[in-house]
Amino acid sequence: MSSWSTTTATKPLRGTVQVAGDKSITHRALILGGLAQGETIISGYCLGEDCLNTLRVVRALGIPVEDIDATSLRVLGKGLWGFTEPSTVLDCGNSGTGLRLLAGVLAGQDFFSVLTGDGSLRNRPMGRVVNPLRTMGASITGRRAGEYAPLAIAGQGLQGCEYRSPVASAQVKSAVLLAGLLAEGVTSVTEPVKSRDHTERMLQHLGVDVQVDGRTVSVTGRRPFTGKPLSVPGDMSAAAFFLVAASIVPDSELCLSGIGVNPARTGVVDILNKMGANIQIRNSREVSGEPVADLFVKSADLHGITIEAEDIPKTIDELPVLCVAAAAAEGQTHITGAQELRVKETDRIHAMAVELSKLGIPIEENPDGLSITGGKRLTGAQCQSYGDHRVAMSLAIAGLIANSAIIIDETDCIETSFPGFKGKLLDLLTNS
C-alpha cells in the first residue's frame, strides 16, 4: 500500500484542469448501454477502478464492450433480457453504486447471479435496496437476511410497485427504477427529498418514457429502447477538490472545463460561495441530457457557515473536502444532518474528525455531523485514509496549506474514482 507525502503550496495554483469523467454517470451508461438494443458509444467515461469493475461485470453478463480509444467505449446492447447467466461471482470492488444498481437489473433477469465486493463494500447497507426489490417479487438472499453483500439473486418476473423511500438516495431510486424497466406495469419511487436524477435524465435521453412529478419518478416496464451516443461530463465530486484547493491557496486561479453542473450536484459550489469563495459557472450547455459548464475559481477569504440537513443530498460526496475548506475558513462551520456519511466507504464523519484533529484543527464529532473551528495554520502529521478515496484526496488538499508535509497512508484507493489525481495536483504545484 502506497503513502503520499504532501507538498505545501509555495506559489498560486494556476491553469486549466480536466478532471475525471463523472463516476455516477459512467456506471449508469455502462448498465443502460447493456440493456439497450444496439450500439451505445460512451465517450469521456471515468477510468477509475469502481467504473472498471462495473464494466467487467457487464462483460461477464455477456455484453460486448469494446475499447475505441483511451476515453471511449462501444457497448453492443442486447435488450432488456439480453444479459446471460455469469459463470462466476460478480465482483463490484468498492462500488456501492455499481452493486446496488446491478441488483435492480439482475432481480428481473431469468438466471441466478451473485454480487459481491471488497471488505468495505461487504459492510455497507444493502437492505435499503433489497427490501423494495423484494416488494416487486425479487428473490434476493445475503448476509443478515440480505442486509449485507454478497447478495445471491434468483432472477424472476417482477411486478411494478409504488415505493416510498424513507431516505433520499439516488442509488435506491435508481435500483428500483432499473428493476421497473423489467417489471410488469408501472414502477414509481417517491423520496422525502429529491435526490440526484442522473438515471432519469439518461433514460429520457435514450428515449424511455419517464414521468417526473415533484419527488416522484415513474417508469412503465417491458418497453425496449435503443442505444445512442452518451457523453460523460467531468465529475463535480472530482472538481470539488480543485475548487477547494484554488479557494484556499492565496492568489490562485483555475479553470475546470466540461464539468457536469446537474442542479443536484452543484451544492458544493453553492456552499463554497456561501463561505465567501469566488466560483463562477460559464459556457453552460447540455450534453447527453446533462447540463455541462466550465467552472472558474479564484482564491478568496473563506468564513465559517452552517451546512444544514437540506444541503446534504446535494453535497454528500463533497463533505470531506468541505471539511478542509472549513478548516481554512475563519470562524466555525457546523455540519448537521449528515449521518449518511457514516455508511460510506468508511465512517467519514469519524475519519475527518480524527485526521483533522491531527493537523491541529479544533473539531467536534457529533452523531450527524461535525463542528469545525478554522482559521489556524495546519500542522503536518501522519494521517490515515481508511482506504477511502475521498478522505485521501481531502487530506492531500489540506496538505497544500500545512506548515509541513502530511503523510497519508493507503493512497492506492484514489484510483477507485480519480486516476491521475496526484499527477494533476503536482503539475499545478510545479507549473504555476
N, C-alpha and C positions, 0 to 999 in steps of 0.2 A: 504494500500500500504506500502510495507516494505522499510526501508532505510538501508544503509550499511555504517558503519564507517570503513574506510580502515586502514590497518596496514602498517607502514613503514618497509621495509626490513632491518633488522639489521645484517643478515647473507646472504651469497650467496644462490641462488636458485640452487639446485642440484637434479638430479634424472631423472626418465623416466615418461613421461606424455602421457596418452591415451586420445585424445580429442574426442569430439562428432563426430558421423558419418556425412558425407557430406550432408548438408541440400538440396542443389540443386539436387544432385543425388537421394536422398531419394524421393523427390516429383516425379521425373520422373519414378523411379522404381515402385512406387505405381500406377501411372496412366497407364503406359505401361503394367504393370502386369495385370491390369484390362482389357486392350484392347487385350492382347494376348489370345491365345487359350490354356487352360490347366494351369498347376501349375507353379508358379514362386515363388521360395524361395528367400526372401530378408534377407541377414544377415548383421549385423552391422549398421542397419538403425538409423537415427537420432531420438532421443526421444523427441526432442523439440516440443513445442506446435504448431508451424507452421506446422510441418510434421504430427503431430497427427490430426490436423484439416483436412489435405488432406486425411489422412486415413479414417476419419469419413465420408468425402464426398464420397469417393469411396464405402464405405459400404452402404451409403444412396442411391447410384446408383445401388444397387442390387448385388454388387460383394462381395462374401465371402472372408474375410481376417481373418486368424486365427493366434493367438499367438503360436509360437513354444517354445520359451524361452524368456528371458529378452531382447535379441537383435535380434531375428529372427522372421520373419513372413512368412506365406504361403498365397499367393494370388491365388485364383481359378478363372482365367480369363475366360470370356465368348465370346471373339472375338470382332471384331471391332464394332459390333452393339449389344453387349450383355448387355449394360447398360439399366436400366429400369427407367421410369419416377419417380422422387422422390416425396414424398408426402408432403415435406416441403421445405422451403428455404435452400439453401446450404451455410453454413457459413464457410468461409475460414479464419476467425480470422484476423491475422495481416499479412498474407502471400500474397504478390503480385505475387510471383511465382506460388503458388497454384491456385489463381484466374485466372491469365492470361492463364496458360496452360490449365486449365479446360474449359475456354471459347472456346478455339480452338477445343477441343474434343466435347463439348456439341453442338457446332454450327452445327455439322454434324450428330447428332442423330435424331431420329424421334419422339421427345417429347419436352415438354415445361419444362424449368427449370429457376431458379433464383439464381444467385451467389451474395453473399454479404460478408461483413467482418466487422471488428471493425471500430471505428470512424476514426482512422488513415488511414486504407486501403480505406475507402469510399472517402477519399480526395486525393488519388493518381491517376495519369492519366491513363485512360484505353482506350482512343481514339486511342493510338498508336497500340493497338491490335484490337480493334473493327473495325477500318477503313479497314485494309487489309482483315479481315474476311468478311466484307460486300462485298468486291470486288469478293469474292468467292461465293457469294449468301447467306451469313448468314443473318438471321433476328434477330438483337440484338437491344434492346432499353435500355435506362437507363437515369440517371440524366444528364442534359445538353446534350441531344441527344446522350447519350452513352459515354460521356467523363468520367463519374464517376459512380461507383457502388452505389446501386445494379444494376446488369445487368440482364435483362429478355431476355431469349434466346428461340426462337421458332425454334427448330432444324429442318433441312430440307436438301435436297440433295445439295451438294456443287460441284463446278467446280474448277479444278486446276487453278492456276494463276502464273504469273511471277511477284513477288513483289520485288521492290527495296526499301529497308527500309532507311529512312532518318537518322536513329540512329543505332549505333551498340549495339544491345540488344539481349541477349540470350533468354530473355522471349518472346520478339516479334517474333524472328525467330522460337522458339520452338512452340509457339501457332499456327503459320501459318503452320509449318511442321506437327504438330499433326492433324490439320484440313485437311491437304493434304492426310493423311492416309485414310481419309473417303471420299475424293473428287474423282470425275471422272477425269482421266488424270494425268498429271504431275504438281506438285507444286514446284516452286523454290523461294528461298529467296536470294537476293544479298544485302550485307551490305557494308557501307563505310569503315569499319574496321572489321576484323573478330572477332566475339565475342566468348564466351565460347561454346565449342562444345560437352557438355555432352549429349545432345539429339541425335546428330548424332552418337556418339560413342555407346550409349546404343541401338539405333535402329540397328546398324550394328551387335552388339553382339547378338541381338535377331533374326538376320537373315534377316532383312529388307534391300532391295536394296537401299542404299543411295549414291547419286553421289555428290562428293565434287570437285569443280573446283575453286580454289582460294577462293574468298569471296562469291561464290555462292554454295548453297546446294539445292539438288533436291530430291524429293521422288515421286514414282508412287503410286497412290491411289488404295484402294479397293483390296489390296493383303494381305490376312491373314498371321499372323505369330504366332509362338508357344512360350510359356513361357519357361524359363530356369533359372537356378540359377543366382542371382545377388548379388555380394558382394560390400558393400558400404565402400569406404575408409574413413579415417579420414578427417575432413573438414579443408582445408587450411585456410579458414577465421577464424576458431576457433583456429587453431595452431598459427595464427599471433599474438594473444595476448601474448602467451608464448614466441614466438620468440623475441618480443619487450622486454618483461619482463627480459628475460635472458641477452639480449644485454645491458640493461641499469643498471642492478643491479650488482655492481662490483664482480668479481671472480665467477660468476655464470656459470653453465654448465648443459644443459638439453638435453635429447634425446626425440624426439617426434616420436613415432613409427606408421607406417602404414598410412602415410599421402598421400592424393591424390596430385600428382605433375603434373597434366594436364598442358601443357605449357601455356594455357590460364589463369591459376590460380597462377602461380609462380611469378607474378610480385612483390609481397610483399618481396619475398626472394631476387630478383634482386635489388630492391630499397634499402633494408636494407644493402645488401652487398656493394652497391654503396656508402652508407653513412659510410662505414667502419666496418660493422658488420662482425662477423665470423660465417657464417652458411654454413654447408656442407650437401649435398644430397648424401646419401649412400643406398646401398642394393636396387637398382632400380629393379622393376618387373612390370608385367602387371596383373591386376585383373579385370575380367569382362569388358574388353575393355578399362580400365582406367589405366594410369601409376601411380604407387604407390612407395613410398620410405620412408626411415627413415631420419629425419632431426636432425642434431647435431648442437647445437648453444652454443657459449661461449661469455661471456661479452666482450665488445670492446668499444673503444672511438669513438663515432659517430660524424660526421660533417654534416653540412647542405648541401643540394643539391637542384636542380630544378627538380620537378616532372612535366613533360610536358603532353600535351593533349594525345599524343600517348601512354603514360604509363597508362592512366586512365582505359581503358576497362579491363586490367589485374589486377587492384588493387582497383576497385571501392568500394568493401565492406571493404577493409582493410584500407582505407584512415583515418578513425577516429583514429585508434591506431597508424598509421604512424604519425599523428599529435603529439602524445605523444612522439614518437621517436624523432621527430623534436624538441620538447620542451627540450629533454635531450641532444640534439646534440649541439656542438659548432657551432656558426655562424647562418646564415639564411637559411631557407628552403622555397622555393616558390612552391606552388601547383597551376597549371593552367589547364584550360580545363575540370574542374570537376563540371560543372553546374548540371550534373545529380544527384549530391549529394543533391541538393535542393528538389528533389521529392522522397526521400526515406521515411522511416518510420517517419522521421522528416526532417527539413532542416538541414542537418548535417554540412554544412559549417557554418551556423549561430550558431548552437549548440556548435560546438567545439571552435569557436571564443569566444563566451561568457564564456564558462566554463573554458577554459584555461586561459583567462584573469583573472578570479577569483583566479587562482592559481599563479598569478604573472608573467605570461609569456607575453612578448610583442607580440601582434598578430594583424594583419591587415586583415579584411574581404574584399574580392574582389568579384565581380559578379560571377566569375567562379573558385574561389579558395581562398587560404589563403597565407599570408606571415608570417612566424613564426621565431622569434629570440630566439634561445635556449641557453643552457649552464648555465642557472641560476637555483638555487635550488628552487623547487616548494614549495609553502606555502599551508597549509591546508585551507579549505574553505567549505562552504555549497554549494553543486552543484546539478543541476537538470539533470536527464537522458532524459527528454522529452518523457518518455515512449519508448525510443529507445534502444534496447538491445546492439547495438554496441557502442553507446555513453556511456552507463552504464559501460560496461566492459572496455572500453578505460580509463575511469576515475578511475576505480579500479586499472589498471596498473599504471596510473600516481601516485596513492597513495603510490606505493612502494618506490618512490624517493622523496616524500614530507617530509617537516620537522615536520609535524603534520598531524593528521587524516583529510581525505577528507570525508565529509558526503554526500553520494549520495542518493537522494530521488528517489522513484519509481524504485526499482530494480527488482520487480517481472517480468518485461519484459525480463530479461535474460533467463527465462525459454522458451521463444519462439524459441531459437536457441541452447542454450548450458546449459541444465540442469546439475547441479553439478559443474558448473564453479567455484563458490565461494569456495566450498569444496576442489577442486583440488588446487586452488591458496593458500588457507590457509594451506593445507597439506605441500606444498613446503616451506612455511614460518616457520612451526613448526618442520619439519623433516630434514631441510637442516643442 
